[in-house]
Structure formats: structure tokens, C-alpha cells
Amino acid sequence: MEDDRGRDGWLAAPQPRLGAPGLAGLLILANALIPFSLDIYTPSVPMMPAYFGTTEALVNLTILGFFLFFAVGLLVFGPVSDRVGRKPVLVGGILAYIAGSALCAVAPTIYVLIGARVVQALGAGAVNAVSMALVKDCFAPARRGTMLALIQVLTVVGPVLAPLLGGVIIQLASWRAIFWALAALGGLCLAAALLFRESLPADERTNDGVLRSLRGLGRVARQRKFMLILAAASLFNLPFMAYIAVGSYVYVDLFGETQQVYTYFFAATAGFSTLGPVLHLRFGRGASPWRLTYLLLAACAALGAAMLAVGGRSVWAFAALMMLFAAASATVRPYTTNLLLGLCRGDTGAASSMINFLNTAAGVVGMALIMLPFPDYVTGIGAILLVSMLAGLPLWAIACRAR
């Protein structure tokens, strides 16, 4: 009879109803909530001011508010899960996400839509914060890197498919049907979450009250090596999110391509980002993560210099440089996250929150930096890429020496 820990020793904690494949599916779905919640909605944004008779600024709050409260959810609910367990936070977050999505679908005014997006974002933040803690709780140490890389590869598909799916839904139905589709996605997560067996035993939970459990964030923040590794790894998000924010302007306005062609380039860049983790799993699993990160930081700094030199000369040069950077940045996150989870000695939920929050915050900073008065967006992306990678080199050197 097969051990309920799963084939080939994947699970460190038994999941008799989900098993290793079911748990992997739950984690992939949980991590897909964010790109789908953001990107599937974007095709409907231009029509919202006229539909509600409001301003573009208020409509933009449905996006900015989601980002802000998603970050709040990331920061708060991981430590809470260290106190009450993973499953209550996971199920509660999914229920909030479903309720927020349904309320978005029936929102009569723009203000109700903004409020519903806040509820949706808090739920998504709770789910995302707990999902990384589940990797640490449930998967054997030898399998965590593979699982993190698998999540990274498969969730990259979300930003590619989501806008296309959103456009199809709008053509066949309306923008409200988009949020019903998101509620259905949340329903799939809920079905899997209800089958999940709690992975944090009662005797391993923190003894503080729920509010005091937030002190776990402070304990994590005081772990010098943890924070240095996380800070260095999060720098890869700055130029990538800057590209996400203005990529369409670069391809359409600067290089004169059509929106359809931009979609092809965007999909190709996302596709390249899957190559990094796959190649690392296939050929580089024995490589030292410390040396590999030095190499990738230096290589990406060279890509930034090349972007400043030749990135604006042709669409193919720009696209090729961004594809290479996407592959490199996607390679870094799984194994650095595995390093960070390995440093945890308790407060895993707080650590998961900190990892997700700082990566999200770095992405927001990148989206803000690209709005500075650069001569053009290609120059801006190149400058952000070069400076962030050069800053990462000494930061990583300090992290390597930290105790």
C-alpha cells in the first residue's frame, strides 16, 4: 500500500486526501489567483469610466487598491497562520476572495467595485502568504526547490493567458462575467483546500494572541542573513515590473508594432521566463546557489548596459535582451526562496509573508521608477536593470558572509 506521504518521498507531512499531486495543484491554483485577478480584468478597464459615468482616476483605484491591500494581506496573514494554523487562514482567504469576486460581478457603482476589489485582494493576500508556508511545511527538503520551480513555471502562464481570456469573455458576455469566472477559480481552490489536512501541529504554533503574533514579522526582520538574501533577490523584480508597466508603450508607440504583435512579444518573454527554472532543474541542481547568483547578477548587469547601448535601435534587440533577463530573473526566485525557507526556524508563516511582501513591494517600486523623466522607456528599463543589478552584487556579497 502506498505511503500517504506520496511517491518518491515528495511529502514530509501526510496528505491522504490530496497526496503530492493534489497539493501541488492547490498551490499552483493559489498562486494563479494573483495574475488572473490583475490581468484578466485589464481588457475591460478602458470601458469602465463610461459604464459607471465616472473618472479614470476612480477606475484606476480598482487596480491600485488591489495592489495595496494585496500587500497588506501578504504581510498580516502569514504570521496569523503561525498562531491559528494554515488551513483556517487558507480557507478563510479563499472564501473572502470568492465573496469579493462575486460582489465585483454585481457591483452597482464604482465605489462598490473598489470596495469589492479590496475584499478580493485581502483574500488573495491571505492565500498567497500561506501557500509558501505550505511548501516548507509539506514538502521534503530535497523536493522544495523542484516544487518552487514548478510553481514559478506554471504561474507564468497566467499573465499570458489572462488578458486573452478576459478579451474573449468580454466579447461573449460582459466585464461582469470576468469576475464570475474569478469566483469559479476561487471555488476550485476552495474544493482543494477543504481536502487539505492541517500541516502545522498545535504544539508547533506560536503562543501569542492573533494580534501579537504579528511580532513574528519582527523576529524574521531581525534575521540578518534572511533579510540580506531576500533584499538581493527582490532586486530582480524592479526592472521586470518596470517592463510589465510600460512594455506595451515600448512595442506600440516606440517601435510602431500593433497591439497583437505586442501580445506575441509579451508571450515570448513569459515563455523565456519558464526556461530558467527548467534548465536549472535539468542541468544546474548541483551548482552552488551562492556562485550562481553572483553570475546571474553580473550577467543581468551586462544586459542592462546592452539595453542602454542598443536596446532602442530595434524591436528585436529590445525583445531579445528582455527575454534573456526574464529567464535569469525566473531562475533566481525558486532557489533563493528555498534558501530562505531553509533558514526558518519557526515563524514560517511570517517568513512566507515577508518573502512575498518584499518581492511585491520591489515590483511596485520598479513600476514607480519607470515613470521618472527618462528620455524614453527603453532607457529607463536599461538604467533600472543596470543599477539594480550592480546594487545587488555587493548586497549578495554581504549576504554570503552574514552569519
N, C-alpha and C positions, 0 to 999 in steps of 0.2 A: 504493500500500500504506500502511495506516495506521501512523503512528509509534507505537512501543510505549510512548511516554510518555503516550499516551491522547489522547482527543479534547479539543479546545479548550484544550490546554496545562495540563491538570489536574496532571500528574505532573512533578516536577522530576527524578526518578530513574526509570529504566525498570523496569517490572514486566510482562514479556512474558507470563507465565502468569496473572497476576491481572488486570492492567490497572487502571484507576482504579476501575471499579465493584466489582471483586473485592476490591481493597484497602480500599475504603470499607466493604464488607460485613464484612471481617475486623475492622476497627476497631470497628464497631458491635457485633458479637458479643462482642469482647473487653471492651468497656465494659458490656455487658449482664450479664456474669458476676456482678458485684457485687450489683446489685439483685435478681437472681434468686436468688443464693446466700443472701441475707438474708431476702427477703420471701416466697419460695415455701415456706420452712421454718416461718414463724411460725404457720400454722394447726395444725401438729402439736405445737407446744410444750406446750400445756396437758395433753396426754395422756402426755407423756414421763415425768414422775415416777412415775406408776402403772405404766407399762410396764416401767421399769427398777428399780422399787422403790427410788427414791432421792428426794432433796430437790429442791425448786425451785431452790435456790441452785446445785446442781451442774448442773442442766439449763440455767440461765442462763449458765453458763460456755461452753456451746456457741455462744452469741451473743457474749458479751463477749470470749471468746478469739479468735473470728473477727475481730472489730474490731481487737483489739490486734495480732495477727500479720499481718493485712492491712496495717496501718500500717507494721509492720516491713518487710514485703516491698516496700512502696512506697518506703521510704527506702533500702533496700540495693540493689535490683536495677537501678535506673536507672543509677547510677554503674558497676556491673559491666558493663552493656551498652556503656558508653563504652570499656571495655577489650577485651571479647571479641566485640563485635558484637551487633546487635539480635536476629538470628534464633536463636542458641543460647539466649538468655535467654527469648525468646518461646516457643519450642518446649518448653524445659525447664519453664517456668512452667505451660504448658497440660498437660504430662504429669503434673506434680505435682498440678494441680487435678483431673484425671481420676482419678488414684490416690486422692487424698483423698476424692473424692466416692464412689468405689466402696467404699472402706473404711468410710465412713459408712453405706452401704447395708447392709453385712453386720456392723456393729458388734455384738458380743455383750454389751457392758457400756457404761455411761455413760462410763467412763474412756476406753475405746477410741474412743467417739464424739467426746469432747472432743479427743483427740489427732488423730483424723482431720480434724476441723474446722480444727485448726491447720495441718495439711499443705495442706488445701484453701485456706486463707486465704493462706498464703505463695505458693502458685502463682498465686492471683488477684492478689496484690500485684505479683508479677513481671510478669504480663501487662499489668496496668493501668499500671505505671510505664513500660513500653516503648511502650505504644500511643500516648502523647502525643508521645514522641520520634519515632515514625514519621510523625506529621503534619508535624513540622518537616523530617525527612529527605526525605520522598517527595513532598509536595505543593508546587506552585509557590506562592511568597509571596502572589500575588493570590488564590489559592484556599483558603488555610489557614483564613481566617475563616469561609468558607462551610462547609468540612468540619467545623470545630469546632462550628458551629451545628447542622449536620445530626446530628452525634453527640449533641449535647445534646438535640435534639428527640426523636430516636428512642429514646434510652435512658431518657427519662422514662416511656415506655410500660411499662418493666419493673416499677417499683413498683406500677403499677395492675393489670397482668395477673398478676403473680407470686402474690399471695395467693389470687386467684380460681382460678388454675391449681393451686396447692397444695391448695386445698379439694377440687377435682374429683378430683385424683389420690388423695387420702386416701379419698374416697368409693368410688372404683372399685377401689383396690388397698390400699395401706398407706403409712405415712410412709416406709418404706424405698424405695418406688418413686420418691419425690421425689428422692432422691439418685441413683438410676439415671438419672432424667431430666436432672439436672445433669451427670452424666458424659457423657450423649449430647450435651448442649450443648457441653461441652468437646471432644468428638470432632469436632463441626462446625468449631470454632475450629482444631483441630489439622490438619484436612484443608486449610483455607485457609492456615495458617501454613507447611505443608510446601511449598506452591506459591509462597510469598513469596521474592523474591530479596533477599539481604542489602543493606541500604541504607547501611551505614556502611563505607566502604572501609578497608582495612587501614592505609593511610597517614594516615588521619584519626583513628585510635583513640589513646587515651592510652597512654603507655608504662609507666605504673606497673603493679605487680602487682595482682591482683584485689583484695586487701585494701587496698592503698594507694590504689586507685582511688576508694575512699570519700572521699578527700580532695577529690574533685570537689564534694562537698556543701559543704565549707568554702569552696571558691572561689566557688560560687554564693551562699552565705550572705553573702559579703563584697561582693557587688554591691548597693550601697545602693538604687539605683533599682528593681532587680528585686524586692528583698525588701519595699520600701515598697508597690509596686503589688500584690504578692501578699497582703500583710497587709491592705490596704484591701479588696481584692476578696473575701478569705476571710471578712470580717465578715458578708457576706450569708448565709453558711451557719449562723451561730449561731441566729438566730430561725427559720430554715426547719427545721433539725433539731430544735429545741425543739418546733415544731409537729408534726413527724413522731412524736416521742416520746410526746406526750400528746394528739394530736388526737382519738383515739377516746374518751378520757375527757371531753373538752370536748363532743363531739357527743352521746354517750350519757348520761353522768352529769349534766352541767350543763344541757344543753338537752333531755334526755329523748328523743332520737331513737333509733331502732333501729340495730343493727349494719349492717343492709342500707342504711339511709339514710346512715349514716356512710360506707359504701363509695362511694355516689354522690357525696357531697361531696368525698371524697378524690380520686376520679377526675376530678371537675370542676376541682379545684385543680391536679392534674397536667396536665390538658388546657390550662388557662390558662398554665402554665409553658412550653408549647410555642409560645404566641403571641408571646412576647417576641422570641426569636431569629428567628422567621419574619417578624415585622413589621420588625425591624431590617434583615434582609437585603433586604426588599422596598422599604423607604422610607428607611432611615437609614444606608445604607452610606457615604454621603459625609459624615456627621456626624462631628465631632471626638470621638474616644473620651474625651478629657480633659474636655470640657464635658459630654458625655452622662453621664459617671459622677457629676459634681457634681449634675446634675439628678436622677438616679436616687437618689442618697444623700439629697438633700433631700426628694424625693417620698416615699421609704420612711420617713424620719423622721416626716413628716406622717401616714403610715399608722399608725406606732406610736402617735402621740398620739391619733389617732382610735380606735385599738383600746382604749386606756385609757379614753377618754371614752364610747364607745358599743358597743364590741365585745361586752360581756357582756349587752347588752339583748335581742338576738335572734340566732337562729342564722343568719339571712340577713345581718345586719350583719357578724358574725364571718367568715362564709364569703366574703363579697364582699371584705373587707379582705385576707384571706389569699390569695385568687385574684389580686388586684392585685399583692401583694408577690411571689407566686410568679412572675408574668410578668416583673416587674422584675429579680428575682434571676437568673432564667434568661437574661435579656438580657445581663447583665454578664459572665458567665463566658466565653462564647466569644471576645468581642473582647479582654477583658483577658488571656486565655490567649494569644491571638495576639500581643498586645503583648509578653508575657513571652518567648515563643519567639523573637520578633524581636530581643530584647536578647541572646540567647545567642550567644556566640562560642566554640563548643566546649562540652564538658560538657553536651551536650543531654540525655543520659540522666539526669544528676544534676539538671538543671533540671526535667525532667519529674517526677522523684521528689519534688523539693521542692514543686512545684505541687500534686501530688496529695496529698502528705502533709499540707501545711499546711491544705488545704481539708478533708481528713478530720479533722484534729485540731480545727479550728474547729467542725466539726459535733459532735464528741464533747463539746467544751466547752459548746455550746448545749444538748445533752441533759442535761448535768450541772447547768447553771444553772437549768433549768426545775424542778429538784427542790428548789430553795431554798423556804423557807416563805412563798411569796406567798399573798395572800388567796384566789386561785383561779388556774387555769391561764391563763385569758384575760388576766388582769392580768400574769401572768408573761411571756407571749408578747409583750404590748404593751410591757412595760418593757424586755425584751431587745431587741426591734426598735428602739425609740426610742433607747436608749443606744448600741447598736452602730452605728447609722447616724450618730448625732451624733459618735461617736468616729471614724467613717470620713471625715467631712468634712475635719478638719484633717490627718489622715493622708494623704488623697489630695492635699491642697494641697502638702504637703511632697514627695510623690512627683513631682508635676508640676515642681517646682523642682529636684529632685535631678539631678545630672549622671550 
